[in-house]
Amino acid sequence: MKTFFMVLVLVLSGLVAGCQQQNGSSLAATGTQGLLDSTDQRNRRHANIDNVNTRMLVDDWDMFWLYERSSSLTPYIVHVGNR
């Protein structure tokens, strides 16, 4: 079942990557000045958003594969990690 989901995720990610524009342009006006933000400020904000989303992807991957840490609600002693 996990193999099916892995193949499904790979196929869907390939479809999403194939649908993006290849010339680097997007619908947003990236080379113009806005009323509130300059081009540099907008680029820094977008880079920060991309950075946070990339770091959250690791947490989402761990949650999908149930790799998160054990709960302290169990009455038994559960050891996670190396000694």
C-alpha contacts under 8 A as a table, 3 or more apart, distances in Angstrom:
res1	aa1	res2	aa2	distance
1	M	4	F	5.15
1	M	5	F	6.51
2	K	5	F	5.10
2	K	6	M	6.11
3	T	6	M	5.03
3	T	7	V	6.18
4	F	7	V	5.23
4	F	8	L	6.09
5	F	8	L	4.88
5	F	9	V	6.05
6	M	9	V	5.17
6	M	10	L	6.22
7	V	10	L	5.09
7	V	11	V	6.13
8	L	11	V	5.17
8	L	12	L	6.10
9	V	12	L	5.15
9	V	13	S	5.98
10	L	13	S	5.17
10	L	14	G	6.13
11	V	14	G	5.10
11	V	15	L	6.28
12	L	15	L	5.01
12	L	16	V	6.18
13	S	16	V	5.06
13	S	17	A	6.03
14	G	17	A	5.11
14	G	18	G	5.97
15	L	18	G	5.01
15	L	19	C	6.24
16	V	19	C	5.19
16	V	20	Q	6.75
17	A	20	Q	5.56
21	Q	24	G	6.38
21	Q	25	S	6.90
21	Q	26	S	7.26
22	Q	25	S	7.78
26	S	29	A	7.53
29	A	32	T	6.01
30	T	39	T	6.87
31	G	39	T	6.53
32	T	38	S	7.94
32	T	39	T	6.56
33	Q	37	D	6.93
33	Q	38	S	5.19
33	Q	39	T	5.77
34	G	37	D	5.34
34	G	38	S	5.98
34	G	39	T	7.55
35	L	38	S	7.87
37	D	40	D	7.92
37	D	41	Q	5.71
37	D	42	R	6.02
38	S	41	Q	5.22
38	S	42	R	6.20
39	T	42	R	5.15
39	T	43	N	6.11
40	D	43	N	5.07
40	D	44	R	6.13
41	Q	44	R	5.13
41	Q	45	R	6.15
42	R	45	R	5.09
42	R	46	H	6.18
43	N	46	H	5.14
43	N	47	A	6.07
44	R	47	A	5.02
44	R	48	N	6.10
45	R	48	N	5.08
45	R	49	I	6.24
46	H	49	I	5.06
46	H	50	D	6.16
47	A	50	D	5.08
47	A	51	N	6.09
48	N	51	N	5.01
48	N	52	V	6.24
49	I	52	V	5.23
49	I	53	N	6.13
50	D	53	N	5.12
50	D	54	T	6.08
51	N	54	T	5.20
51	N	55	R	6.32
52	V	55	R	5.17
52	V	56	M	6.15
53	N	56	M	5.06
53	N	57	L	6.25
54	T	57	L	5.14
54	T	58	V	7.26
55	R	58	V	5.74
55	R	59	D	7.32
56	M	59	D	5.18
56	M	60	D	6.26
57	L	60	D	5.00
57	L	61	W	6.06
58	V	61	W	5.08
58	V	62	D	6.26
59	D	62	D	5.13
59	D	63	M	6.17
60	D	63	M	5.04
60	D	64	F	6.09
61	W	64	F	5.07
61	W	65	W	6.34
62	D	65	W	5.26
62	D	66	L	5.78
62	D	67	Y	4.80
62	D	68	E	5.99
63	M	66	L	4.81
63	M	67	Y	6.06
63	M	68	E	6.03
64	F	67	Y	7.78
69	R	80	V	7.51
70	S	78	V	7.40
70	S	80	V	7.43
71	S	74	T	6.74
74	T	77	I	7.57
